[in-house]
Each structure stands twice: as structure tokens, then as C-alpha cells.
Amino acid sequence: MKISLSLLILFFLPSILFAQKINYSSSLYSALQSARYLKKDVLVIINSENTNAEKQNRLFSYLEIVNKVNTHFISYQANYGDTALKSIIQYYNIQNCPTYIFLHSNMELFYRSLEFDAPRERFLDILKNAVEASQQTTIKKAKEDYLKDTSDITKLKQLIDVLKKRGVTNNAYYIEQYAKKLSPASFDDYQTILYILEAGPIINGIAYRKAFANRVIIDSIFKKEPEPKRAFILNVISNNTMVTAIKTICLADAQNTANFHKNQWQNSQYNGQKIYNEKMLFYYNSVKDTSSYFKLATNHYDKYYMSIRIDSIENLKLQEKTDSTLRFKPGWNAKSFPDGLNEVAWNFYSSGTKNREHLLRAIKWSKRSVKLDPNPNNFDTLAHLYYSLQDFKKAIKAQETAINTAKINGLPTNTFSESLLKMKSKTL
């Protein structure tokens, strides 16, 4: 029987078109359930906040990539602020977005990549590496092996290696146990000390003190190792210590973290004190110590953010356009000023304070953030602050501006629109 070419095309066209799209799950839970049932892994695409999910990543226009993703993974994409991702982001210390993370169906991370704008061939390599990584020893298996005999330093090191390879950066507990089992002579070895630092020991813990006791090797590491690795070490040590401080509500650990950052600015007391304050503000806000937060924030943001002339920040923006690397050098880039002011203003609002003086100060910060960067988030914060002061007319106007600004920039407006309706009905 002869079948015309046109009929064949009509028959296969729907499946071809379908194959040219990533099959996204509606939720992370659904993706994990499907992965469990189909015996696949999960690719989670974490976009930056306010990313329009309807705009397709250019990499997913390539049929070869689409087919490879759909064959090996159940996919889910969400913005960084998605509450469903909160536990993953915190546990795996995901701070940079956009990013790709690859999970087993039990939510165990086995591969990650920050190369969101990777060329086509490079992304195919990323997918290949992810598929290979999914077949390797899991964290669960490595933990089970270690727990069979916790005195076995080899099994402990294997567990730390698996955790590091899977992107888990908070290995402070295990590196503490590891350091306890090492001989004194081990701390004269460059690679051993580097290994400990990369695991992120708690500041002033046993592993940290033993490693930093050998100043010759420590100095050598921070001179010889590539800049990205040095930055990673500093970040993972401070992050792990701060996480511990928040979990245990330990002011001393928070101060250790703040001093650790301050000491990186030996040649600038101004910048050193600024970073110290910001780490302490993060701690106070995290443990809900609003009294300490308000007191320090009031002085800090007036001194380090409001006192900076607007034209100075505009000049910094121009310099960054000329030399894009300036944004990644130590210090504070132009965007950090409006972002910082918006963050503290929002924190004052979300604290639930009814103190008029606090709210008026937050509005002053918010207005400056809008002037420096008129983006929808900043207008949204200003609107909420006006609402808290019961200045409903100004609140509605600012919220409408947030929505219009989002529309102009092709950003989602759902959250802003929901807030506007509540402001109008006075039910926010």
C-alpha cells in the first residue's frame, strides 16, 4: 500500500514539533514524582528573580539538546525566589543564578553548572557530564559506608569527596571529624591544609585552628592558588560559620564571620567596617533580633549608602560599562547601592513595625533606591511602605508604577497585581 509523502508529514509533524520543546513539569514535586516513576533524574533550571519564564532559553531551540534533556531528565524551571526551591537553595548553598542543578528523585544533587550562557557544544558536554555523574556513588551510599565505622578516616574522606563533588559546600561537621583524626605531621602538608580549607571549616573550630596554625602554608595557599579558588575558600568558610551562627543563635560565631570578612580589608578601615556591619545585619535579620537590626541599620545605611552622591554612583555605572570586569572586583559595584537600600527598606516593612519613625526612614531609603534604579521591585517596596503608613493613595500610585515598569521590561506582573488589588481593598 502506498502512502503519500504529504500524509507521512502530517502524521509525524505533531511529534516532531513536540520533540522540539523541553517537557517541563508543573511543579518540583511533580517532577520528582515523575522521575521516580520513570527512573530518570531531574534537571532544575533556576532563573534569576523576575525572569519571564515564557522566554525560551536559546539553547533549547536546538533539537539535539532538547532530545537529550527529554531522554535523560524530567525538567522543572523556576525563579530563584520560588518557595519550592528554598530548602534546596539553602542546603546546597546556591547563591548564583541563573544555574542548572541536576537531582536524583530523592532530591540529592549530583551535578550543577553555572554556565547558563554556554555555547551549544559546551552545553552538550554539560549534559554528558551530568549523565555520567548520575551513575556515580551517591551521598546516601557514602554516608551509609561511613556510619558503619566512623573511626575509618578513609571512609570519612570518601564521604567528604562525594559531598564536595555533588556541590555540597557545608561540610564543616565532617571536616571537623577529619581534622581530629589526622596526625600533627599532616598539618605540615600543603594539600592537606588546602583540602581542609575547601571543605569550609567553622571559624575557630578545631579544623580551622589546626590549619591556620601553619601560617607558612596558609600564606602560600593565598598567594599561589587561582583567584576563583581563593574566593571560594573565603566564602565557604564564612558562609558555613554564619549558617552555624544562625542555627544556634550564636552571636560569637556571627562576630567571627564578620571579623573574618573585615580582615580581608586590612588596607581600608572604611570598607572593612562596612562589610562587618553588613554581615552582622544579615545575622540580626535572620535570627529576628529586630531591635539590634534597626539600631545598626539606621546608622549603617545613612553612613555608607545615603551619604554617597548620586553622581558618584552614576560615574561608577559609566566606568562599569567601559570595563565590565569592575563589577566583579572586590568592593561595591553601582548596583549594590540601590539593591542594598531596597533590601533594608523591605526588611523594615516585612518586620511588621508600626513605628512611624522607622517607616519614614525606610521610605527615604526606598526613594533613593528608586531614583538610582527605577525597577519594579524597588517601586513595589516603596508602595508597601506607603501602605504601612496608611498613605493608600501614594501606595497605589507606586504599585501601579511597579506594574507598568515590569510590563515595559517584559517581566511578570502577577505578584505586583495581586498586591495592588489588596492595597485597593485595604486587605494587604
Residue pairs with C-beta under 8 A, 6 or more apart in sequence:
19 63
19 66
19 67
19 70
20 61
20 63
20 66
21 60
21 66
22 60
22 66
22 69
22 70
22 75
23 70
23 74
23 75
24 75
24 76
24 77
25 31
25 34
25 74
25 75
25 76
27 76
27 84
28 44
28 76
28 78
28 82
28 84
28 85
29 84
30 76
31 42
31 44
31 74
31 75
31 76
32 42
32 74
32 103
32 105
32 107
34 40
34 74
35 41
35 42
35 73
35 74
35 103
35 104
35 105
36 105
38 74
40 72
40 73
40 74
40 105
41 72
41 73
41 74
41 102
41 103
41 104
41 105
41 110
41 130
41 134
42 73
42 74
42 75
42 76
42 102
42 103
42 104
42 105
43 69
43 73
43 74
43 75
43 76
43 100
43 101
43 102
43 130
44 75
44 76
44 77
44 78
44 85
44 88
44 100
44 101
44 102
44 103
45 57
45 75
45 76
45 77
45 78
45 98
45 100
46 77
46 78
46 79
46 80
46 85
46 89
46 94
46 97
46 98
46 99
46 100
46 101
47 53
47 77
47 78
47 79
47 80
47 97
47 98
48 79
48 80
48 97
48 98
49 79
49 80
49 81
49 97
49 377
50 79
50 376
50 377
50 406
50 411
50 412
51 79
51 98
51 411
52 410
52 411
52 412
53 77
53 78
53 79
53 412
55 410
57 116
59 65
59 118
59 120
59 123
60 66
60 69
62 120
64 124
65 120
65 123
65 124
65 127
68 124
68 127
69 75
69 127
72 127
72 130
72 131
73 102
73 130
78 84
78 85
80 89
80 97
88 94
88 101
88 103
88 107
88 109
91 168
91 170
92 101
92 109
92 112
92 167
92 168
92 169
93 168
93 169
93 170
93 236
93 239
94 101
94 112
96 114
98 116
99 112
99 113
99 114
99 116
100 112
100 113
100 114
100 115
100 116
100 126
101 109
101 111
101 112
101 167
102 109
102 110
102 111
102 112
102 130
102 133
102 134
103 109
103 110
104 110
104 134
104 138
106 140
108 138
108 139
108 140
108 166
109 166
109 167
109 168
110 130
110 133
110 134
110 136
110 138
110 166
111 129
111 130
111 133
111 134
111 166
111 167
112 167
113 126
113 130
115 122
115 123
115 126
118 126
133 165
136 165
137 158
137 162
138 162
139 159
139 162
139 163
139 166
139 168
142 158
142 159
142 162
142 163
143 159
145 155
145 158
145 159
146 152
146 155
146 156
146 158
146 159
148 155
149 155
150 156
150 177
151 181
153 178
153 181
153 182
156 174
156 177
156 178
156 181
157 178
159 174
160 171
160 174
160 175
160 178
160 199
163 171
163 174
164 171
164 198
164 199
169 200
169 236
169 239
169 240
170 200
170 236
170 239
170 240
170 243
171 199
171 200
171 240
172 199
172 200
172 201
172 202
172 205
172 207
172 240
172 241
172 244
174 199
175 196
175 199
175 200
175 201
175 207
176 201
176 202
176 205
176 206
176 207
178 196
178 199
178 207
179 196
179 201
179 206
179 207
179 210
179 211
180 206
182 192
182 210
186 192
187 193
187 210
187 211
187 213
187 214
188 214
188 217
189 217
190 217
190 220
190 221
193 211
193 214
193 217
193 218
193 221
194 221
194 225
196 207
196 210
196 211
197 211
197 221
197 233
197 237
198 229
198 232
198 233
198 236
199 207
199 236
200 233
200 236
200 237
200 239
200 240
201 207
201 208
201 211
201 237
201 240
202 208
202 237
202 240
202 241
202 244
202 253
203 237
203 238
203 241
203 253
203 256
203 257
203 260
204 256
208 237
211 218
212 218
221 230
221 233
222 230
225 233
234 260
234 264
237 260
238 257
238 260
238 261
238 279
241 253
241 256
241 257
241 260
242 253
242 254
242 257
242 279
242 282
242 283
244 250
244 253
245 251
245 252
245 253
245 254
245 256
245 257
245 283
246 254
246 283
246 286
246 287
249 287
251 283
254 279
254 280
254 283
255 280
257 279
257 283
258 275
258 276
258 277
258 279
258 280
258 283
259 276
261 275
261 276
261 279
262 272
262 273
262 275
262 276
263 272
264 272
264 275
264 330
265 271
265 272
265 275
266 272
271 331
274 300
274 304
274 332
277 296
277 300
277 304
278 300
280 296
281 293
281 296
281 297
281 300
281 344
283 289
284 290
284 292
284 293
284 296
285 293
285 347
290 351
290 353
293 347
293 351
294 348
294 351
294 353
294 358
297 344
297 347
297 348
298 361
301 340
301 341
301 344
301 365
305 337
305 340
305 341
305 365
305 368
306 341
306 364
306 365
306 368
308 337
310 371
310 372
313 334
313 337
313 372
314 334
316 326
316 333
316 334
317 334
319 326
320 326
320 327
320 333
320 334
326 333
327 333
327 334
327 335
335 373
337 369
337 372
338 368
338 369
338 370
338 372
338 373
338 375
338 378
339 369
339 373
341 365
341 366
341 368
341 369
341 372
342 365
342 366
342 369
342 373
342 377
342 378
342 381
344 362
344 365
345 362
345 363
345 365
345 366
345 369
345 381
345 382
345 385
346 381
346 384
348 358
348 359
348 361
348 362
348 385
349 359
349 362
349 381
349 384
349 385
349 388
353 359
353 388
354 388
356 389
359 385
359 388
359 389
360 389
362 385
363 382
363 385
363 386
363 389
366 378
366 381
366 382
366 385
367 382
369 378
369 381
370 378
370 379
370 382
374 405
375 405
375 409
376 402
376 403
376 405
376 406
376 409
376 411
376 413
376 416
377 402
379 398
379 399
379 401
379 402
379 405
380 398
380 399
380 402
380 416
380 419
382 398
383 394
383 395
383 396
383 397
383 398
383 399
383 401
383 402
383 419
383 423
384 395
384 419
384 428
386 392
386 394
386 395
386 398
387 395
387 423
387 428
392 423
392 426
395 423
396 420
396 423
396 424
399 416
399 419
399 420
399 423
400 420
402 416
403 413
403 416
403 417
403 420
406 412
406 413
406 416
407 413
419 428
422 428
